[in-house]
Amino acid sequence: ELARKGPVDVVVTPASAPVLANNPDIREIIVYDKRGRDAGVGGLLRLARRIRRRPSAGPRTAYLAQGSLRSAALAAIAGYPERIGFAAAPGHSLYTRRVLRREERHHTERLWRLAAPIDVDTEPTPGTLRPRLYPGAIERAAVDAFLGDRAGAPFLALAPGSIWGTKRWPYYAELAARVASRWPLVVVGGSDDRDAARSVVDSAGEHRVLDACGRLSLLASAELIGRARALVTNDSSPLHLASAMGTPTVALFGPTVPDFGFGPLAPRSASLGLEALPCRPCHHHGPPICPLGHWRCMRELDVDRVEAHLTSILG
């Protein structure tokens, strides 16, 4: 959306930079290594000077989507006269325009509104809100090599992991045992998800399941998810990769809810949870353990329901 107005530079952490590779709407990805070479006040000032020297074809505007005071200070020191961010963000005192963070809307719309006209009645056009990622030749080759003789064949993706313990639906292995005879399966996730992946692989018996956990970069994982017929995932990063790649998704919500603004955006997707459970939601991210000790939000989300929705979105 911003690229319609002029060149766009994006400041990101080292971990985030590779995800934005090949994006045609970004002029330059500026890496801010705040825990390494750009640490401390000195690093902040050096980066600000570098950004200040960037050529500009018009008014310089900073959009502070991340919201921290450090980001706002960086934009101010770098000489951006207009600084736009959310009204309740930690860095709001340094903003020149504050935008209401509409809690009832999807987070992509909240971010879009930072760049939208000031008119509060403006609504995004259909299709604007789905994010996009752009895996390149390197990522495609990595996925081809990983899939081997399965490259080009249809498969389902399962993402059993999450850094938040209570977000992990406990029945991925049982789901895999049910569907592995009908669909080839690939488990996606990071290196921390390998134990969960192993249980899925073991449950499939004679049916071969590929484990991609920790074997691909984040952008290559997006390429892999983009090739899947569908994804079953917790409320975690694979959900958002699937939204960016247009992969139909069954998203499982326990301690969190889609109303927080982070549900799936891909076509033919579904969000499942125990809507009538009075203790939901209990946390904005998902606590390490259930505060009430029963973890009903995930334990009682049964496999039959998940399998039925998966079958439905597969058509």
VOMI-555839 format. One record per residue (C-alpha): x, y, z; residue in one letter; residue number from 1. Coordinates in steps of 0.5 Angstrom, whole numbers, plus 500, padded with zeros to 3 digits. Example, Ala and Ser with C-alpha at 12.3 -4.5 7.8 and 13.67 -1.06 7.14 Angstrom:
<rs>
<r><x>525</x><y>491</y><z>516</z><resn>a</resn><resi>1</resi></r>
<r><x>527</x><y>498</y><z>514</z><resn>s</resn><resi>2</resi></r>
</rs>
This chain:
<rs>
<r><x>500</x><y>500</y><z>500</z><resn>e</resn><resi>1</resi></r>
<r><x>506</x><y>505</y><z>502</z><resn>l</resn><resi>2</resi></r>
<r><x>509</x><y>503</y><z>495</z><resn>a</resn><resi>3</resi></r>
<r><x>504</x><y>507</y><z>491</z><resn>r</resn><resi>4</resi></r>
<r><x>506</x><y>513</y><z>495</z><resn>k</resn><resi>5</resi></r>
<r><x>514</x><y>512</y><z>493</z><resn>g</resn><resi>6</resi></r>
<r><x>520</x><y>509</y><z>495</z><resn>p</resn><resi>7</resi></r>
<r><x>519</x><y>504</y><z>502</z><resn>v</resn><resi>8</resi></r>
<r><x>525</x><y>503</y><z>506</z><resn>d</resn><resi>9</resi></r>
<r><x>524</x><y>498</y><z>512</z><resn>v</resn><resi>10</resi></r>
<r><x>528</x><y>497</y><z>518</z><resn>v</resn><resi>11</resi></r>
<r><x>528</x><y>490</y><z>521</z><resn>v</resn><resi>12</resi></r>
<r><x>532</x><y>486</y><z>526</z><resn>t</resn><resi>13</resi></r>
<r><x>537</x><y>481</y><z>523</z><resn>p</resn><resi>14</resi></r>
<r><x>532</x><y>475</y><z>524</z><resn>a</resn><resi>15</resi></r>
<r><x>526</x><y>478</y><z>520</z><resn>s</resn><resi>16</resi></r>
<r><x>530</x><y>481</y><z>515</z><resn>a</resn><resi>17</resi></r>
<r><x>530</x><y>474</y><z>510</z><resn>p</resn><resi>18</resi></r>
<r><x>523</x><y>474</y><z>511</z><resn>v</resn><resi>19</resi></r>
<r><x>522</x><y>480</y><z>507</z><resn>l</resn><resi>20</resi></r>
<r><x>527</x><y>478</y><z>501</z><resn>a</resn><resi>21</resi></r>
<r><x>525</x><y>479</y><z>494</z><resn>n</resn><resi>22</resi></r>
<r><x>519</x><y>484</y><z>496</z><resn>n</resn><resi>23</resi></r>
<r><x>518</x><y>488</y><z>490</z><resn>p</resn><resi>24</resi></r>
<r><x>515</x><y>494</y><z>494</z><resn>d</resn><resi>25</resi></r>
<r><x>521</x><y>495</y><z>498</z><resn>i</resn><resi>26</resi></r>
<r><x>527</x><y>499</y><z>496</z><resn>r</resn><resi>27</resi></r>
<r><x>532</x><y>497</y><z>502</z><resn>e</resn><resi>28</resi></r>
<r><x>531</x><y>493</y><z>508</z><resn>i</resn><resi>29</resi></r>
<r><x>535</x><y>496</y><z>513</z><resn>i</resn><resi>30</resi></r>
<r><x>538</x><y>491</y><z>519</z><resn>v</resn><resi>31</resi></r>
<r><x>538</x><y>494</y><z>526</z><resn>y</resn><resi>32</resi></r>
<r><x>542</x><y>489</y><z>530</z><resn>d</resn><resi>33</resi></r>
<r><x>540</x><y>492</y><z>537</z><resn>k</resn><resi>34</resi></r>
<r><x>544</x><y>486</y><z>540</z><resn>r</resn><resi>35</resi></r>
<r><x>550</x><y>486</y><z>536</z><resn>g</resn><resi>36</resi></r>
<r><x>553</x><y>492</y><z>532</z><resn>r</resn><resi>37</resi></r>
<r><x>548</x><y>497</y><z>533</z><resn>d</resn><resi>38</resi></r>
<r><x>547</x><y>496</y><z>541</z><resn>a</resn><resi>39</resi></r>
<r><x>547</x><y>502</y><z>545</z><resn>g</resn><resi>40</resi></r>
<r><x>546</x><y>509</y><z>544</z><resn>v</resn><resi>41</resi></r>
<r><x>552</x><y>509</y><z>540</z><resn>g</resn><resi>42</resi></r>
<r><x>549</x><y>504</y><z>535</z><resn>g</resn><resi>43</resi></r>
<r><x>542</x><y>508</y><z>535</z><resn>l</resn><resi>44</resi></r>
<r><x>546</x><y>514</y><z>533</z><resn>l</resn><resi>45</resi></r>
<r><x>550</x><y>511</y><z>527</z><resn>r</resn><resi>46</resi></r>
<r><x>544</x><y>508</y><z>524</z><resn>l</resn><resi>47</resi></r>
<r><x>540</x><y>514</y><z>525</z><resn>a</resn><resi>48</resi></r>
<r><x>545</x><y>518</y><z>521</z><resn>r</resn><resi>49</resi></r>
<r><x>545</x><y>512</y><z>516</z><resn>r</resn><resi>50</resi></r>
<r><x>538</x><y>513</y><z>515</z><resn>i</resn><resi>51</resi></r>
<r><x>538</x><y>520</y><z>515</z><resn>r</resn><resi>52</resi></r>
<r><x>542</x><y>520</y><z>508</z><resn>r</resn><resi>53</resi></r>
<r><x>537</x><y>516</y><z>505</z><resn>r</resn><resi>54</resi></r>
<r><x>535</x><y>519</y><z>498</z><resn>p</resn><resi>55</resi></r>
<r><x>528</x><y>522</y><z>499</z><resn>s</resn><resi>56</resi></r>
<r><x>523</x><y>524</y><z>493</z><resn>a</resn><resi>57</resi></r>
<r><x>518</x><y>527</y><z>497</z><resn>g</resn><resi>58</resi></r>
<r><x>516</x><y>528</y><z>505</z><resn>p</resn><resi>59</resi></r>
<r><x>519</x><y>523</y><z>509</z><resn>r</resn><resi>60</resi></r>
<r><x>514</x><y>519</y><z>513</z><resn>t</resn><resi>61</resi></r>
<r><x>516</x><y>514</y><z>519</z><resn>a</resn><resi>62</resi></r>
<r><x>510</x><y>509</y><z>520</z><resn>y</resn><resi>63</resi></r>
<r><x>512</x><y>506</y><z>527</z><resn>l</resn><resi>64</resi></r>
<r><x>508</x><y>499</y><z>526</z><resn>a</resn><resi>65</resi></r>
<r><x>512</x><y>496</y><z>532</z><resn>q</resn><resi>66</resi></r>
<r><x>511</x><y>501</y><z>537</z><resn>g</resn><resi>67</resi></r>
<r><x>517</x><y>501</y><z>541</z><resn>s</resn><resi>68</resi></r>
<r><x>520</x><y>508</y><z>544</z><resn>l</resn><resi>69</resi></r>
<r><x>526</x><y>506</y><z>541</z><resn>r</resn><resi>70</resi></r>
<r><x>523</x><y>505</y><z>534</z><resn>s</resn><resi>71</resi></r>
<r><x>520</x><y>512</y><z>535</z><resn>a</resn><resi>72</resi></r>
<r><x>527</x><y>515</y><z>537</z><resn>a</resn><resi>73</resi></r>
<r><x>530</x><y>512</y><z>531</z><resn>l</resn><resi>74</resi></r>
<r><x>525</x><y>515</y><z>527</z><resn>a</resn><resi>75</resi></r>
<r><x>526</x><y>522</y><z>530</z><resn>a</resn><resi>76</resi></r>
<r><x>533</x><y>522</y><z>530</z><resn>i</resn><resi>77</resi></r>
<r><x>534</x><y>520</y><z>523</z><resn>a</resn><resi>78</resi></r>
<r><x>530</x><y>526</y><z>521</z><resn>g</resn><resi>79</resi></r>
<r><x>523</x><y>524</y><z>519</z><resn>y</resn><resi>80</resi></r>
<r><x>518</x><y>530</y><z>521</z><resn>p</resn><resi>81</resi></r>
<r><x>512</x><y>526</y><z>520</z><resn>e</resn><resi>82</resi></r>
<r><x>512</x><y>520</y><z>525</z><resn>r</resn><resi>83</resi></r>
<r><x>505</x><y>515</y><z>525</z><resn>i</resn><resi>84</resi></r>
<r><x>504</x><y>510</y><z>530</z><resn>g</resn><resi>85</resi></r>
<r><x>498</x><y>507</y><z>535</z><resn>f</resn><resi>86</resi></r>
<r><x>496</x><y>512</y><z>540</z><resn>a</resn><resi>87</resi></r>
<r><x>497</x><y>507</y><z>546</z><resn>a</resn><resi>88</resi></r>
<r><x>504</x><y>505</y><z>544</z><resn>a</resn><resi>89</resi></r>
<r><x>510</x><y>506</y><z>548</z><resn>p</resn><resi>90</resi></r>
<r><x>513</x><y>511</y><z>543</z><resn>g</resn><resi>91</resi></r>
<r><x>507</x><y>515</y><z>542</z><resn>h</resn><resi>92</resi></r>
<r><x>509</x><y>521</y><z>545</z><resn>s</resn><resi>93</resi></r>
<r><x>514</x><y>522</y><z>540</z><resn>l</resn><resi>94</resi></r>
<r><x>509</x><y>521</y><z>534</z><resn>y</resn><resi>95</resi></r>
<r><x>506</x><y>527</y><z>530</z><resn>t</resn><resi>96</resi></r>
<r><x>500</x><y>523</y><z>528</z><resn>r</resn><resi>97</resi></r>
<r><x>497</x><y>518</y><z>533</z><resn>r</resn><resi>98</resi></r>
<r><x>492</x><y>512</y><z>530</z><resn>v</resn><resi>99</resi></r>
<r><x>487</x><y>509</y><z>534</z><resn>l</resn><resi>100</resi></r>
<r><x>488</x><y>501</y><z>535</z><resn>r</resn><resi>101</resi></r>
<r><x>482</x><y>498</y><z>533</z><resn>r</resn><resi>102</resi></r>
<r><x>482</x><y>492</y><z>537</z><resn>e</resn><resi>103</resi></r>
<r><x>476</x><y>489</y><z>534</z><resn>e</resn><resi>104</resi></r>
<r><x>479</x><y>489</y><z>527</z><resn>r</resn><resi>105</resi></r>
<r><x>484</x><y>484</y><z>524</z><resn>h</resn><resi>106</resi></r>
<r><x>491</x><y>486</y><z>526</z><resn>h</resn><resi>107</resi></r>
<r><x>493</x><y>487</y><z>518</z><resn>t</resn><resi>108</resi></r>
<r><x>487</x><y>492</y><z>518</z><resn>e</resn><resi>109</resi></r>
<r><x>490</x><y>496</y><z>524</z><resn>r</resn><resi>110</resi></r>
<r><x>497</x><y>496</y><z>521</z><resn>l</resn><resi>111</resi></r>
<r><x>494</x><y>498</y><z>514</z><resn>w</resn><resi>112</resi></r>
<r><x>490</x><y>504</y><z>518</z><resn>r</resn><resi>113</resi></r>
<r><x>497</x><y>507</y><z>519</z><resn>l</resn><resi>114</resi></r>
<r><x>498</x><y>508</y><z>512</z><resn>a</resn><resi>115</resi></r>
<r><x>490</x><y>510</y><z>510</z><resn>a</resn><resi>116</resi></r>
<r><x>488</x><y>517</y><z>509</z><resn>p</resn><resi>117</resi></r>
<r><x>486</x><y>520</y><z>516</z><resn>i</resn><resi>118</resi></r>
<r><x>478</x><y>520</y><z>514</z><resn>d</resn><resi>119</resi></r>
<r><x>476</x><y>515</y><z>519</z><resn>v</resn><resi>120</resi></r>
<r><x>470</x><y>512</y><z>515</z><resn>d</resn><resi>121</resi></r>
<r><x>476</x><y>509</y><z>510</z><resn>t</resn><resi>122</resi></r>
<r><x>475</x><y>502</y><z>509</z><resn>e</resn><resi>123</resi></r>
<r><x>480</x><y>497</y><z>505</z><resn>p</resn><resi>124</resi></r>
<r><x>479</x><y>494</y><z>499</z><resn>t</resn><resi>125</resi></r>
<r><x>478</x><y>487</y><z>498</z><resn>p</resn><resi>126</resi></r>
<r><x>484</x><y>483</y><z>498</z><resn>g</resn><resi>127</resi></r>
<r><x>488</x><y>489</y><z>501</z><resn>t</resn><resi>128</resi></r>
<r><x>489</x><y>486</y><z>507</z><resn>l</resn><resi>129</resi></r>
<r><x>492</x><y>479</y><z>506</z><resn>r</resn><resi>130</resi></r>
<r><x>500</x><y>479</y><z>507</z><resn>p</resn><resi>131</resi></r>
<r><x>505</x><y>477</y><z>501</z><resn>r</resn><resi>132</resi></r>
<r><x>511</x><y>473</y><z>502</z><resn>l</resn><resi>133</resi></r>
<r><x>516</x><y>472</y><z>496</z><resn>y</resn><resi>134</resi></r>
<r><x>520</x><y>466</y><z>496</z><resn>p</resn><resi>135</resi></r>
<r><x>526</x><y>466</y><z>491</z><resn>g</resn><resi>136</resi></r>
<r><x>530</x><y>461</y><z>487</z><resn>a</resn><resi>137</resi></r>
<r><x>534</x><y>459</y><z>493</z><resn>i</resn><resi>138</resi></r>
<r><x>528</x><y>458</y><z>497</z><resn>e</resn><resi>139</resi></r>
<r><x>524</x><y>454</y><z>491</z><resn>r</resn><resi>140</resi></r>
<r><x>531</x><y>450</y><z>490</z><resn>a</resn><resi>141</resi></r>
<r><x>531</x><y>448</y><z>498</z><resn>a</resn><resi>142</resi></r>
<r><x>524</x><y>446</y><z>498</z><resn>v</resn><resi>143</resi></r>
<r><x>525</x><y>441</y><z>492</z><resn>d</resn><resi>144</resi></r>
<r><x>531</x><y>438</y><z>495</z><resn>a</resn><resi>145</resi></r>
<r><x>527</x><y>437</y><z>501</z><resn>f</resn><resi>146</resi></r>
<r><x>521</x><y>434</y><z>498</z><resn>l</resn><resi>147</resi></r>
<r><x>525</x><y>430</y><z>493</z><resn>g</resn><resi>148</resi></r>
<r><x>521</x><y>425</y><z>490</z><resn>d</resn><resi>149</resi></r>
<r><x>515</x><y>428</y><z>493</z><resn>r</resn><resi>150</resi></r>
<r><x>516</x><y>435</y><z>489</z><resn>a</resn><resi>151</resi></r>
<r><x>510</x><y>437</y><z>485</z><resn>g</resn><resi>152</resi></r>
<r><x>505</x><y>432</y><z>489</z><resn>a</resn><resi>153</resi></r>
<r><x>500</x><y>434</y><z>493</z><resn>p</resn><resi>154</resi></r>
<r><x>501</x><y>434</y><z>501</z><resn>f</resn><resi>155</resi></r>
<r><x>498</x><y>436</y><z>507</z><resn>l</resn><resi>156</resi></r>
<r><x>502</x><y>440</y><z>512</z><resn>a</resn><resi>157</resi></r>
<r><x>501</x><y>440</y><z>520</z><resn>l</resn><resi>158</resi></r>
<r><x>504</x><y>445</y><z>525</z><resn>a</resn><resi>159</resi></r>
<r><x>504</x><y>442</y><z>532</z><resn>p</resn><resi>160</resi></r>
<r><x>509</x><y>447</y><z>535</z><resn>g</resn><resi>161</resi></r>
<r><x>508</x><y>454</y><z>539</z><resn>s</resn><resi>162</resi></r>
<r><x>513</x><y>457</y><z>543</z><resn>i</resn><resi>163</resi></r>
<r><x>507</x><y>458</y><z>548</z><resn>w</resn><resi>164</resi></r>
<r><x>506</x><y>451</y><z>551</z><resn>g</resn><resi>165</resi></r>
<r><x>498</x><y>452</y><z>552</z><resn>t</resn><resi>166</resi></r>
<r><x>497</x><y>453</y><z>545</z><resn>k</resn><resi>167</resi></r>
<r><x>499</x><y>446</y><z>543</z><resn>r</resn><resi>168</resi></r>
<r><x>494</x><y>442</y><z>541</z><resn>w</resn><resi>169</resi></r>
<r><x>495</x><y>435</y><z>543</z><resn>p</resn><resi>170</resi></r>
<r><x>492</x><y>431</y><z>538</z><resn>y</resn><resi>171</resi></r>
<r><x>496</x><y>432</y><z>532</z><resn>y</resn><resi>172</resi></r>
<r><x>499</x><y>425</y><z>532</z><resn>a</resn><resi>173</resi></r>
<r><x>492</x><y>422</y><z>532</z><resn>e</resn><resi>174</resi></r>
<r><x>490</x><y>426</y><z>527</z><resn>l</resn><resi>175</resi></r>
<r><x>496</x><y>424</y><z>523</z><resn>a</resn><resi>176</resi></r>
<r><x>494</x><y>417</y><z>524</z><resn>a</resn><resi>177</resi></r>
<r><x>487</x><y>418</y><z>521</z><resn>r</resn><resi>178</resi></r>
<r><x>489</x><y>422</y><z>515</z><resn>v</resn><resi>179</resi></r>
<r><x>496</x><y>419</y><z>513</z><resn>a</resn><resi>180</resi></r>
<r><x>493</x><y>413</y><z>509</z><resn>s</resn><resi>181</resi></r>
<r><x>489</x><y>419</y><z>504</z><resn>r</resn><resi>182</resi></r>
<r><x>494</x><y>424</y><z>504</z><resn>w</resn><resi>183</resi></r>
<r><x>502</x><y>425</y><z>504</z><resn>p</resn><resi>184</resi></r>
<r><x>504</x><y>429</y><z>510</z><resn>l</resn><resi>185</resi></r>
<r><x>509</x><y>434</y><z>512</z><resn>v</resn><resi>186</resi></r>
<r><x>511</x><y>437</y><z>519</z><resn>v</resn><resi>187</resi></r>
<r><x>513</x><y>444</y><z>519</z><resn>v</resn><resi>188</resi></r>
<r><x>516</x><y>448</y><z>524</z><resn>g</resn><resi>189</resi></r>
<r><x>522</x><y>450</y><z>528</z><resn>g</resn><resi>190</resi></r>
<r><x>528</x><y>446</y><z>531</z><resn>s</resn><resi>191</resi></r>
<r><x>524</x><y>446</y><z>538</z><resn>d</resn><resi>192</resi></r>
<r><x>518</x><y>443</y><z>535</z><resn>d</resn><resi>193</resi></r>
<r><x>522</x><y>436</y><z>533</z><resn>r</resn><resi>194</resi></r>
<r><x>519</x><y>432</y><z>539</z><resn>d</resn><resi>195</resi></r>
<r><x>512</x><y>434</y><z>537</z><resn>a</resn><resi>196</resi></r>
<r><x>514</x><y>432</y><z>530</z><resn>a</resn><resi>197</resi></r>
<r><x>517</x><y>426</y><z>532</z><resn>r</resn><resi>198</resi></r>
<r><x>510</x><y>423</y><z>535</z><resn>s</resn><resi>199</resi></r>
<r><x>507</x><y>425</y><z>528</z><resn>v</resn><resi>200</resi></r>
<r><x>512</x><y>421</y><z>524</z><resn>v</resn><resi>201</resi></r>
<r><x>511</x><y>415</y><z>529</z><resn>d</resn><resi>202</resi></r>
<r><x>504</x><y>415</y><z>529</z><resn>s</resn><resi>203</resi></r>
<r><x>503</x><y>415</y><z>521</z><resn>a</resn><resi>204</resi></r>
<r><x>506</x><y>408</y><z>522</z><resn>g</resn><resi>205</resi></r>
<r><x>507</x><y>405</y><z>515</z><resn>e</resn><resi>206</resi></r>
<r><x>506</x><y>411</y><z>511</z><resn>h</resn><resi>207</resi></r>
<r><x>511</x><y>416</y><z>510</z><resn>r</resn><resi>208</resi></r>
<r><x>511</x><y>423</y><z>513</z><resn>v</resn><resi>209</resi></r>
<r><x>517</x><y>428</y><z>512</z><resn>l</resn><resi>210</resi></r>
<r><x>519</x><y>432</y><z>518</z><resn>d</resn><resi>211</resi></r>
<r><x>521</x><y>439</y><z>516</z><resn>a</resn><resi>212</resi></r>
<r><x>522</x><y>442</y><z>523</z><resn>c</resn><resi>213</resi></r>
<r><x>528</x><y>446</y><z>523</z><resn>g</resn><resi>214</resi></r>
<r><x>531</x><y>444</y><z>516</z><resn>r</resn><resi>215</resi></r>
<r><x>529</x><y>450</y><z>512</z><resn>l</resn><resi>216</resi></r>
<r><x>529</x><y>458</y><z>513</z><resn>s</resn><resi>217</resi></r>
<r><x>523</x><y>462</y><z>515</z><resn>l</resn><resi>218</resi></r>
<r><x>522</x><y>464</y><z>507</z><resn>l</resn><resi>219</resi></r>
<r><x>523</x><y>457</y><z>505</z><resn>a</resn><resi>220</resi></r>
<r><x>518</x><y>454</y><z>510</z><resn>s</resn><resi>221</resi></r>
<r><x>513</x><y>459</y><z>507</z><resn>a</resn><resi>222</resi></r>
<r><x>515</x><y>456</y><z>500</z><resn>e</resn><resi>223</resi></r>
<r><x>513</x><y>449</y><z>503</z><resn>l</resn><resi>224</resi></r>
<r><x>507</x><y>451</y><z>506</z><resn>i</resn><resi>225</resi></r>
<r><x>505</x><y>455</y><z>500</z><resn>g</resn><resi>226</resi></r>
<r><x>505</x><y>448</y><z>496</z><resn>r</resn><resi>227</resi></r>
<r><x>501</x><y>444</y><z>501</z><resn>a</resn><resi>228</resi></r>
<r><x>493</x><y>443</y><z>499</z><resn>r</resn><resi>229</resi></r>
<r><x>492</x><y>445</y><z>507</z><resn>a</resn><resi>230</resi></r>
<r><x>495</x><y>447</y><z>513</z><resn>l</resn><resi>231</resi></r>
<r><x>493</x><y>445</y><z>520</z><resn>v</resn><resi>232</resi></r>
<r><x>496</x><y>449</y><z>525</z><resn>t</resn><resi>233</resi></r>
<r><x>496</x><y>452</y><z>532</z><resn>n</resn><resi>234</resi></r>
<r><x>496</x><y>460</y><z>533</z><resn>d</resn><resi>235</resi></r>
<r><x>503</x><y>460</y><z>531</z><resn>s</resn><resi>236</resi></r>
<r><x>507</x><y>463</y><z>526</z><resn>s</resn><resi>237</resi></r>
<r><x>506</x><y>458</y><z>520</z><resn>p</resn><resi>238</resi></r>
<r><x>498</x><y>460</y><z>521</z><resn>l</resn><resi>239</resi></r>
<r><x>501</x><y>467</y><z>518</z><resn>h</resn><resi>240</resi></r>
<r><x>506</x><y>464</y><z>513</z><resn>l</resn><resi>241</resi></r>
<r><x>500</x><y>460</y><z>510</z><resn>a</resn><resi>242</resi></r>
<r><x>496</x><y>467</y><z>510</z><resn>s</resn><resi>243</resi></r>
<r><x>501</x><y>470</y><z>506</z><resn>a</resn><resi>244</resi></r>
<r><x>502</x><y>464</y><z>501</z><resn>m</resn><resi>245</resi></r>
<r><x>494</x><y>463</y><z>500</z><resn>g</resn><resi>246</resi></r>
<r><x>494</x><y>456</y><z>503</z><resn>t</resn><resi>247</resi></r>
<r><x>487</x><y>454</y><z>506</z><resn>p</resn><resi>248</resi></r>
<r><x>488</x><y>453</y><z>514</z><resn>t</resn><resi>249</resi></r>
<r><x>485</x><y>450</y><z>520</z><resn>v</resn><resi>250</resi></r>
<r><x>487</x><y>454</y><z>525</z><resn>a</resn><resi>251</resi></r>
<r><x>486</x><y>451</y><z>532</z><resn>l</resn><resi>252</resi></r>
<r><x>485</x><y>456</y><z>538</z><resn>f</resn><resi>253</resi></r>
<r><x>486</x><y>455</y><z>545</z><resn>g</resn><resi>254</resi></r>
<r><x>488</x><y>460</y><z>551</z><resn>p</resn><resi>255</resi></r>
<r><x>487</x><y>465</y><z>545</z><resn>t</resn><resi>256</resi></r>
<r><x>482</x><y>467</y><z>540</z><resn>v</resn><resi>257</resi></r>
<r><x>481</x><y>470</y><z>533</z><resn>p</resn><resi>258</resi></r>
<r><x>478</x><y>476</y><z>536</z><resn>d</resn><resi>259</resi></r>
<r><x>485</x><y>478</y><z>538</z><resn>f</resn><resi>260</resi></r>
<r><x>486</x><y>480</y><z>531</z><resn>g</resn><resi>261</resi></r>
<r><x>491</x><y>474</y><z>528</z><resn>f</resn><resi>262</resi></r>
<r><x>486</x><y>469</y><z>525</z><resn>g</resn><resi>263</resi></r>
<r><x>488</x><y>466</y><z>518</z><resn>p</resn><resi>264</resi></r>
<r><x>487</x><y>470</y><z>512</z><resn>l</resn><resi>265</resi></r>
<r><x>488</x><y>465</y><z>506</z><resn>a</resn><resi>266</resi></r>
<r><x>481</x><y>463</y><z>502</z><resn>p</resn><resi>267</resi></r>
<r><x>477</x><y>457</y><z>505</z><resn>r</resn><resi>268</resi></r>
<r><x>480</x><y>457</y><z>512</z><resn>s</resn><resi>269</resi></r>
<r><x>477</x><y>456</y><z>519</z><resn>a</resn><resi>270</resi></r>
<r><x>478</x><y>458</y><z>526</z><resn>s</resn><resi>271</resi></r>
<r><x>476</x><y>452</y><z>531</z><resn>l</resn><resi>272</resi></r>
<r><x>476</x><y>453</y><z>539</z><resn>g</resn><resi>273</resi></r>
<r><x>471</x><y>452</y><z>544</z><resn>l</resn><resi>274</resi></r>
<r><x>467</x><y>458</y><z>544</z><resn>e</resn><resi>275</resi></r>
<r><x>463</x><y>457</y><z>550</z><resn>a</resn><resi>276</resi></r>
<r><x>468</x><y>455</y><z>555</z><resn>l</resn><resi>277</resi></r>
<r><x>468</x><y>461</y><z>560</z><resn>p</resn><resi>278</resi></r>
<r><x>475</x><y>462</y><z>562</z><resn>c</resn><resi>279</resi></r>
<r><x>477</x><y>463</y><z>554</z><resn>r</resn><resi>280</resi></r>
<r><x>481</x><y>467</y><z>553</z><resn>p</resn><resi>281</resi></r>
<r><x>486</x><y>467</y><z>559</z><resn>c</resn><resi>282</resi></r>
<r><x>492</x><y>470</y><z>556</z><resn>h</resn><resi>283</resi></r>
<r><x>494</x><y>475</y><z>550</z><resn>h</resn><resi>284</resi></r>
<r><x>499</x><y>470</y><z>548</z><resn>h</resn><resi>285</resi></r>
<r><x>498</x><y>463</y><z>551</z><resn>g</resn><resi>286</resi></r>
<r><x>501</x><y>462</y><z>558</z><resn>p</resn><resi>287</resi></r>
<r><x>506</x><y>456</y><z>559</z><resn>p</resn><resi>288</resi></r>
<r><x>501</x><y>452</y><z>563</z><resn>i</resn><resi>289</resi></r>
<r><x>493</x><y>453</y><z>564</z><resn>c</resn><resi>290</resi></r>
<r><x>492</x><y>458</y><z>570</z><resn>p</resn><resi>291</resi></r>
<r><x>486</x><y>453</y><z>572</z><resn>l</resn><resi>292</resi></r>
<r><x>490</x><y>447</y><z>571</z><resn>g</resn><resi>293</resi></r>
<r><x>485</x><y>443</y><z>567</z><resn>h</resn><resi>294</resi></r>
<r><x>487</x><y>446</y><z>560</z><resn>w</resn><resi>295</resi></r>
<r><x>480</x><y>444</y><z>557</z><resn>r</resn><resi>296</resi></r>
<r><x>481</x><y>449</y><z>551</z><resn>c</resn><resi>297</resi></r>
<r><x>485</x><y>444</y><z>548</z><resn>m</resn><resi>298</resi></r>
<r><x>484</x><y>438</y><z>551</z><resn>r</resn><resi>299</resi></r>
<r><x>476</x><y>438</y><z>549</z><resn>e</resn><resi>300</resi></r>
<r><x>478</x><y>440</y><z>542</z><resn>l</resn><resi>301</resi></r>
<r><x>477</x><y>434</y><z>539</z><resn>d</resn><resi>302</resi></r>
<r><x>480</x><y>430</y><z>533</z><resn>v</resn><resi>303</resi></r>
<r><x>473</x><y>429</y><z>529</z><resn>d</resn><resi>304</resi></r>
<r><x>471</x><y>436</y><z>529</z><resn>r</resn><resi>305</resi></r>
<r><x>478</x><y>438</y><z>526</z><resn>v</resn><resi>306</resi></r>
<r><x>478</x><y>432</y><z>521</z><resn>e</resn><resi>307</resi></r>
<r><x>471</x><y>434</y><z>519</z><resn>a</resn><resi>308</resi></r>
<r><x>473</x><y>442</y><z>518</z><resn>h</resn><resi>309</resi></r>
<r><x>480</x><y>439</y><z>514</z><resn>l</resn><resi>310</resi></r>
<r><x>476</x><y>435</y><z>510</z><resn>t</resn><resi>311</resi></r>
<r><x>471</x><y>441</y><z>508</z><resn>s</resn><resi>312</resi></r>
<r><x>476</x><y>446</y><z>506</z><resn>i</resn><resi>313</resi></r>
<r><x>479</x><y>440</y><z>502</z><resn>l</resn><resi>314</resi></r>
<r><x>473</x><y>440</y><z>498</z><resn>g</resn><resi>315</resi></r>
</rs>
